[in-house]
């Protein structure tokens, strides 16, 4: 605990929080607690660029009274001279370390270990998530003490925002020379939502004052075992088929089965399982047991993705589900207030024609002038207000085409592509197990719809075209993985060009 005797220097606190997390409220609470105990306190803030590209920095300085004179307090933190750093999200703790706010002799870091991904992490098509282990290692060196747990979860469980558990952690860590009752009194004076805030505060206080705190970086989650039941006899029959698969692939296959059934129906889920069973037998015939059944695991994951392709029907279905409206209302904390949603749509002629019966769609696609005519009339931005009856019905009727999906042109096209892809993977399996596994993994390049789907398909075709050159190489699977990673780095494919050139020159 900080000493409550006369201090020569202010007690300093830096708070890094994103928009909507209550960082300003947290700063106001801390100032109010200090003033309620007779201290002088001052807070300032510097907003970030946007809600997630830059957090807001709140800075607080406080001093007890001395000779009846008010102190002169600074407006900004000085690197190396901050007593407490409070971060509302794991990478914000890392940013505070990079900015020099934390020092090993002085600073207590209080941070949530959950992640809210930055724009730079989400905009890349591949895996661009920052490594939490780097923050864990840096914090262990840069800070005097660390308090870290999932404060977002604590807030969610208690129906409040993260600022309440953060304040509780600050109080529970004995970081300020004020009693718990002072913190609770300030929260209680807030009026609306105080009960939930007090519960969140208590959760943060309890976790921060205990000795059983997790590390900053979460360990990778283990795949859960299959449940005893899926709640319906028809689904439990499929569960028996899942248990017959290699144990390494069972959890992935269960997720894939659920996705296929949600995408279409039970019969579609059965088709998925039948394909996986065939691929698993081939895997065993070619030494899969000694390789962790990597081929079957890849098939379970990427075949589900391939069978549940993004189409106009699926998009319309997702946008008109009652669960989506309920989730948005909860996120917006709308209560009984009405919510108005506007969906931004930009269909191309190809998407409209893909909704036609397969035979008719092929005829239309074969006529360039007719396709140009259709595209000229539909290829423009539309704003569909799904909160109105007319707007909702537009998408609801499109989602109703789901029952005929298997007869439509888009489904025929996708299934033809799936068959070609699986034939290449199974044909490669006898000669090069790891390359066959990587061929399956290449399917991750295809995602989205419209222009995004077209770009992904183009990269997939380029990567797959290199299979003949990698067939005879023991490290062929590793090179295929490198091409996939490179293809996901940028839209124009510059990185992929470099890897392909290297392979051809070997």
C-alpha positions in Angstrom: 0.0 0.0 0.0 1.2 3.5 -0.7 2.0 5.4 2.4 -0.6 8.0 3.6 1.9 10.3 5.3 3.0 13.6 3.7 4.2 12.9 0.1 6.7 15.1 -1.7 5.6 13.8 -5.1 2.0 13.2 -6.4 0.7 9.7 -6.7 0.2 9.1 -10.4 -2.1 6.8 -12.4 -2.4 6.3 -16.1 -5.5 4.6 -17.6 -5.5 3.2 -21.1 -9.1 2.4 -22.3 -11.0 2.2 -25.6 -14.2 3.9 -26.5 -17.3 2.5 -24.7 -15.3 0.9 -21.9 -16.0 3.6 -19.3 -12.4 4.9 -19.0 -13.7 8.4 -18.3 -16.0 7.1 -15.6 -13.2 5.1 -14.0 -11.0 8.3 -13.9 -13.9 10.2 -12.4 -14.4 7.5 -9.8 -10.7 7.6 -8.8 -10.7 11.4 -8.5 -13.9 11.3 -6.5 -12.5 8.7 -4.1 -9.3 10.8 -3.5 -11.3 14.0 -2.9 -13.7 12.2 -0.6 -10.6 11.4 1.5 -9.4 15.0 1.5 -6.8 14.7 -1.2 -6.3 17.1 -4.1 -6.7 15.2 -7.4 -6.7 16.1 -11.1 -7.5 14.1 -14.2 -6.8 14.9 -17.9 -7.3 12.8 -21.1 -5.8 12.5 -24.5 -8.2 10.7 -27.0 -7.0 8.2 -29.5 -7.4 8.4 -33.2 -10.6 6.3 -33.3 -12.5 3.8 -31.2 -10.0 1.0 -31.7 -7.0 2.4 -33.6 -5.9 4.3 -30.6 -7.0 4.1 -26.9 -7.7 7.2 -24.8 -5.1 7.9 -22.2 -6.5 9.2 -18.9 -3.9 10.6 -16.4 -4.5 11.3 -12.8 -2.3 13.0 -10.2 -3.2 13.3 -6.5 -1.6 14.6 -3.3 -2.8 14.9 0.3 -3.2 18.4 1.6 -0.1 20.2 2.9 -0.1 23.5 4.8 -3.5 24.4 3.3 -1.9 24.9 -0.1 -3.2 23.4 -3.3 -0.5 21.5 -5.3 0.5 22.2 -8.9 -0.3 18.9 -10.8 1.0 17.9 -14.2 -1.3 17.3 -17.2 0.6 14.4 -18.8 2.5 11.4 -17.5 6.3 11.4 -17.5 7.9 8.1 -18.7 9.4 6.3 -15.8 7.3 8.2 -13.2 3.9 6.5 -13.1 2.8 4.6 -10.0 -0.1 2.7 -11.4 -0.9 1.7 -15.0 -4.5 0.5 -15.6 -5.1 -1.1 -19.0 -8.6 -2.2 -20.2 -7.2 -4.7 -22.6 -4.1 -6.8 -22.9 -2.3 -5.1 -25.8 -3.0 -1.7 -24.2 -0.8 -2.9 -21.3 1.9 -3.7 -23.9 1.5 -0.2 -25.4 2.0 1.4 -21.9 5.3 -0.5 -21.6 6.4 0.6 -25.1 5.6 4.2 -24.1 7.9 3.9 -21.0 5.1 4.4 -18.5 6.0 1.3 -16.5 9.2 0.9 -14.5 10.3 -2.1 -12.5 11.1 -0.2 -9.3 7.9 1.8 -9.2 4.9 0.7 -11.3 2.0 -1.6 -10.6 0.2 -2.8 -13.8 -3.4 -3.7 -13.6 -4.7 -5.2 -16.8 -7.4 -7.3 -18.3 -6.2 -10.3 -20.2 -9.0 -10.4 -22.7 -8.4 -9.2 -26.3 -10.3 -6.6 -28.4 -8.5 -6.9 -31.7 -7.1 -3.8 -33.4 -7.9 -2.8 -36.9 -4.3 -3.8 -38.0 -5.0 -7.3 -36.6 -8.4 -7.7 -38.2 -7.8 -6.3 -41.7 -5.3 -9.0 -42.8 -6.9 -12.1 -44.3 -4.5 -14.4 -42.4 -3.5 -14.7 -38.8 -2.2 -11.3 -37.7 -3.1 -11.4 -34.0 -0.4 -10.0 -31.7 1.4 -12.6 -29.5 0.3 -12.2 -25.8 3.5 -13.9 -24.7 5.5 -10.9 -25.7 3.4 -8.7 -23.4 3.7 -11.3 -20.7 7.5 -11.4 -20.9 7.8 -7.6 -21.1 5.5 -7.0 -18.2 7.5 -9.4 -16.0 10.5 -7.2 -16.6 9.0 -3.7 -16.8 6.7 -3.7 -13.8 7.1 -3.9 -10.1 3.9 -6.0 -9.8 1.2 -7.2 -12.1 -2.5 -7.8 -11.5 -4.0 -9.6 -14.5 -7.3 -11.4 -15.1 -10.2 -11.4 -17.5 -12.0 -8.2 -16.3 -14.2 -8.2 -19.4 -15.7 -11.5 -18.3 -16.1 -10.3 -14.8 -18.0 -7.3 -16.1 -20.2 -9.4 -18.4 -21.0 -11.8 -15.6 -22.2 -9.0 -13.4 -24.1 -7.0 -16.0 -21.8 -4.0 -16.0 -18.9 -2.5 -18.0 -15.2 -3.1 -17.5 -14.5 0.1 -15.6 -16.2 -1.4 -12.4 -13.9 -4.5 -12.2 -10.9 -2.3 -13.0 -11.7 0.0 -10.0 -12.2 -3.1 -7.9 -8.8 -4.4 -8.9 -7.2 -1.0 -8.0 -8.8 -1.1 -4.6 -8.1 -4.8 -4.0 -4.5 -4.4 -4.9 -4.2 -1.8 -2.0 -2.7 0.6 -4.6 -4.3 3.6 -3.0 -4.4 4.6 0.8 -8.2 4.6 0.9 -10.6 2.1 2.4 -12.9 -0.1 0.3 -15.9 1.7 1.6 -14.8 4.9 0.0 -14.7 3.3 -3.4 -18.2 1.7 -2.9 -19.6 5.0 -1.7 -18.5 6.8 -4.9 -20.0 4.1 -7.1 -23.3 4.2 -5.1 -23.5 8.0 -5.6 -23.7 7.4 -9.4 -27.5 6.6 -9.5 -28.4 4.4 -12.5 -26.7 1.0 -12.7 -25.0 1.2 -9.3 -26.1 -2.3 -8.3 -24.4 -3.9 -11.2 -21.3 -1.7 -10.9 -21.0 -2.6 -7.2 -21.1 -6.3 -8.2 -18.5 -5.8 -10.8 -16.3 -3.9 -8.3 -16.6 -6.7 -5.8 -15.6 -9.3 -8.4 -12.5 -7.2 -9.3 -11.6 -6.6 -5.7 -11.9 -10.3 -4.8 -9.7 -11.4 -7.7 -7.1 -8.7 -7.2 -6.7 -9.4 -3.5 -6.3 -13.2 -4.0 -3.1 -14.9 -4.6 -4.3 -17.1 -7.5 -4.0 -14.8 -10.5 -3.4 -16.1 -14.1 -0.6 -15.1 -16.3 -1.1 -12.4 -19.0 -1.0 -14.8 -21.9 -3.6 -17.5 -21.9 -2.5 -21.1 -22.6 -3.9 -22.6 -25.8 -7.3 -24.1 -25.1 -7.5 -27.9 -25.2 -10.0 -29.4 -27.5 -13.0 -30.4 -25.4 -14.2 -34.1 -25.5 -17.4 -34.9 -27.3 -20.5 -34.3 -25.2 -22.6 -37.2 -24.0 -25.6 -35.9 -25.9 -26.5 -33.1 -28.3 -30.0 -32.8 -26.9 -32.0 -34.4 -29.7 -32.2 -38.1 -30.7 -31.6 -37.3 -34.4 -28.3 -35.5 -33.5 -27.2 -38.2 -31.0 -27.3 -40.7 -33.9 -24.7 -38.5 -35.7 -22.7 -38.3 -32.4 -22.1 -42.0 -32.6 -20.6 -41.6 -36.1 -18.4 -38.8 -34.8 -17.0 -41.1 -32.0 -15.9 -43.6 -34.7 -13.6 -41.0 -36.2 -10.0 -40.5 -35.1 -10.0 -38.9 -31.7 -7.8 -36.0 -32.9 -10.5 -35.0 -35.4 -13.7 -35.5 -33.3 -14.0 -32.0 -31.8 -13.3 -30.4 -35.2 -15.7 -32.7 -37.0 -18.4 -31.9 -34.4 -18.0 -28.2 -35.1 -18.1 -28.9 -38.8 -21.3 -31.0 -38.5 -23.1 -28.2 -36.5 -22.0 -25.7 -39.1 -23.3 -27.8 -42.1 -26.6 -28.5 -40.4 -27.1 -24.8 -39.6 -26.2 -23.9 -43.2 -28.7 -26.3 -44.8 -30.2 -29.3 -42.9 -29.6 -32.7 -41.3 -29.1 -34.4 -44.7 -26.4 -31.9 -45.5 -24.7 -32.7 -42.2 -24.9 -36.4 -43.1 -23.2 -35.7 -46.5 -20.4 -34.0 -44.6 -19.9 -36.9 -42.2 -19.9 -39.4 -45.0 -17.1 -37.6 -46.8 -15.1 -37.3 -43.6 -15.5 -41.0 -42.9 -14.1 -41.8 -46.4 -11.2 -39.5 -45.9 -10.4 -40.9 -42.4 -10.2 -44.4 -43.8 -7.8 -43.2 -46.5 -5.8 -41.4 -43.8 -5.4 -44.7 -41.8 -4.4 -46.6 -45.0 -1.5 -44.2 -45.5 0.0 -43.9 -42.0 -2.2 -41.3 -40.5 -2.2 -42.9 -37.1 1.5 -42.2 -36.8 1.1 -38.6 -37.9 -1.7 -37.5 -35.5 -4.3 -38.0 -38.3 -3.3 -34.5 -39.6 -5.0 -35.3 -42.9 -8.4 -36.1 -41.3 -8.2 -33.1 -38.9 -7.5 -30.8 -41.9 -10.3 -32.4 -43.9 -12.8 -32.0 -41.0 -12.1 -28.3 -40.7 -11.7 -27.2 -44.3 -14.4 -29.4 -45.8 -16.9 -27.8 -43.5 -15.7 -24.4 -44.7 -16.0 -25.5 -48.3 -19.5 -26.9 -47.9 -20.8 -23.9 -46.0 -19.7 -21.3 -48.6 -20.8 -17.7 -48.3 -23.7 -17.0 -50.6 -26.5 -14.4 -50.9 -28.9 -16.8 -49.2 -26.6 -17.3 -46.2 -26.0 -13.6 -45.8 -29.7 -12.8 -45.9 -30.4 -15.6 -43.4 -27.8 -14.3 -40.9 -29.1 -10.7 -41.2 -32.7 -11.7 -40.4 -32.2 -14.0 -37.5 -33.9 -13.0 -34.3 -30.7 -13.8 -32.3 -28.8 -11.2 -34.3 -31.3 -8.5 -33.4 -31.3 -9.5 -29.8 -27.5 -9.5 -29.7 -27.3 -6.0 -31.2 -29.9 -4.7 -28.8 -27.8 -6.2 -25.9 -24.6 -4.7 -27.2 -26.2 -1.3 -27.6 -27.8 -1.6 -24.2 -31.0 -0.5 -25.9 -33.4 -2.0 -23.3 -37.0 -1.3 -24.5 -35.9 1.4 -27.0 -36.4 0.6 -30.7 -33.3 -0.1 -32.8 -33.0 0.9 -36.5 -30.6 -1.2 -38.6 -29.4 -0.4 -42.1 -27.7 -3.1 -44.1 -25.3 -2.1 -46.8 -25.6 -4.4 -49.9 -23.8 -4.3 -53.2 -24.8 -7.3 -55.3 -23.1 -8.1 -58.6 -24.8 -9.6 -61.6 -23.0 -12.9 -60.9 -24.6 -13.2 -57.5 -28.0 -12.7 -58.8 -27.6 -15.3 -61.6 -26.1 -17.7 -59.0 -29.6 -17.8 -57.5 -31.1 -19.3 -60.6 -31.7 -23.0 -61.1 -28.4 -24.6 -62.3 -29.5 -25.3 -65.9 -31.0 -21.8 -66.5 -28.1 -20.1 -64.7 -25.6 -21.8 -67.0 -27.5 -20.5 -70.1 -27.5 -17.0 -68.7 -23.8 -17.0 -67.9 -23.0 -18.2 -71.5 -24.6 -14.9 -72.9 -22.2 -12.0 -72.2 -24.7 -9.3 -73.4 -27.4 -10.6 -71.2 -25.0 -10.7 -68.2 -23.9 -7.2 -68.9 -27.5 -6.1 -69.0 -28.3 -7.8 -65.6 -25.1 -6.4 -64.0 -25.8 -2.9 -65.1 -29.2 -3.0 -63.3 -28.2 -4.7 -60.1 -24.5 -3.7 -59.5 -25.0 -0.7 -57.3 -25.0 0.0 -53.6 -28.2 -0.5 -51.7 -29.3 0.4 -48.1 -31.8 -2.1 -46.8 -33.4 -1.1 -43.5 -34.2 -4.4 -41.8 -35.9 -2.7 -38.9 -38.8 -1.9 -41.3 -41.2 -4.5 -42.6 -40.4 -4.0 -46.3 -36.7 -4.1 -45.7 -36.9 -7.2 -43.5 -39.1 -9.0 -46.0 -36.6 -8.4 -48.9 -33.9 -10.3 -47.1 -36.2 -12.8 -45.5 -37.6 -13.9 -48.8 -34.0 -14.3 -50.2 -33.1 -16.4 -47.1 -36.2 -18.6 -47.9 -34.4 -19.9 -51.1 -32.4 -22.1 -48.7 -34.7 -25.0 -49.3 -33.8 -25.0 -53.0 -30.1 -24.2 -52.5 -28.9 -27.6 -53.8 -30.6 -27.0 -57.1 -29.1 -23.6 -57.8 -26.2 -22.6 -59.9 -24.0 -21.5 -57.1 -24.2 -24.8 -55.3 -23.4 -26.7 -58.5 -20.4 -24.6 -59.0 -19.1 -24.9 -55.5 -19.6 -28.7 -55.4 -17.7 -29.2 -58.6 -14.9 -27.2 -57.1 -15.0 -29.3 -53.9 -14.8 -32.5 -55.8 -11.7 -31.3 -57.8 -10.0 -30.2 -54.7 -10.6 -33.4 -52.8 -9.5 -35.5 -55.8 -6.2 -33.6 -55.8 -5.7 -34.1 -52.1 -6.5 -37.8 -52.1 -4.4 -38.4 -55.2 -1.5 -36.7 -53.5 -1.9 -38.6 -50.2 -0.1 -41.9 -51.2 3.0 -40.2 -52.4 3.3 -37.2 -50.0 1.2 -37.2 -46.8 2.2 -33.8 -45.6 1.6 -32.2 -49.0 -1.8 -33.7 -49.2 -2.6 -32.3 -45.8 -1.4 -28.9 -47.0 -3.6 -29.1 -50.1 -6.6 -29.4 -47.9 -5.4 -26.4 -45.8 -5.2 -24.3 -49.0 -9.0 -24.1 -48.9 -8.7 -21.4 -46.2 -7.7 -19.0 -49.0 -11.3 -19.0 -50.3 -13.7 -17.0 -48.2 -16.4 -14.3 -48.4 -18.4 -13.6 -51.5 -18.4 -11.1 -54.4 -14.9 -9.6 -55.0 -13.4 -11.1 -51.8 -14.4 -14.6 -53.0 -13.0 -14.0 -56.5 -9.6 -12.8 -55.1 -9.4 -15.8 -52.7 -10.3 -18.2 -55.5 -7.6 -16.8 -57.7 -4.9 -17.2 -55.0 -6.1 -20.7 -54.3 -5.7 -21.7 -58.0 -2.2 -20.2 -58.1 -1.1 -22.1 -54.9 -2.7 -25.4 -56.1 -1.0 -25.1 -59.4 2.4 -25.7 -57.7 1.5 -29.1 -56.4 3.1 -31.0 -59.3 6.4 -29.2 -58.6 6.3 -30.2 -54.9 5.2 -33.8 -55.3 8.7 -35.2 -55.1 9.9 -33.1 -52.2 9.8 -34.3 -48.6 9.3 -30.7 -47.5 6.6 -30.1 -50.1 3.9 -29.6 -47.4 6.1 -27.0 -45.7 6.4 -25.1 -48.9 2.7 -25.3 -49.5 2.1 -23.9 -46.0 4.5 -21.1 -46.8 2.6 -20.2 -50.0 -0.7 -20.2 -48.1 0.8 -17.9 -45.4 2.2 -15.6 -48.1 -1.1 -15.5 -50.0 -2.8 -14.3 -46.9 -0.4 -11.4 -46.3 -1.5 -9.0 -49.0 -4.3 -8.6 -51.5 -2.1 -8.1 -54.6 -0.2 -11.4 -54.0 3.3 -9.9 -54.0 4.5 -12.1 -51.1 3.0 -15.2 -52.9 4.9 -14.3 -56.1 8.1 -14.3 -54.1 7.6 -17.8 -52.6 6.5 -19.3 -56.0 9.6 -17.9 -57.6 11.8 -19.4 -55.0 10.1 -22.8 -55.5 10.6 -22.7 -59.3 14.3 -21.8 -58.8 15.1 -24.6 -56.4 
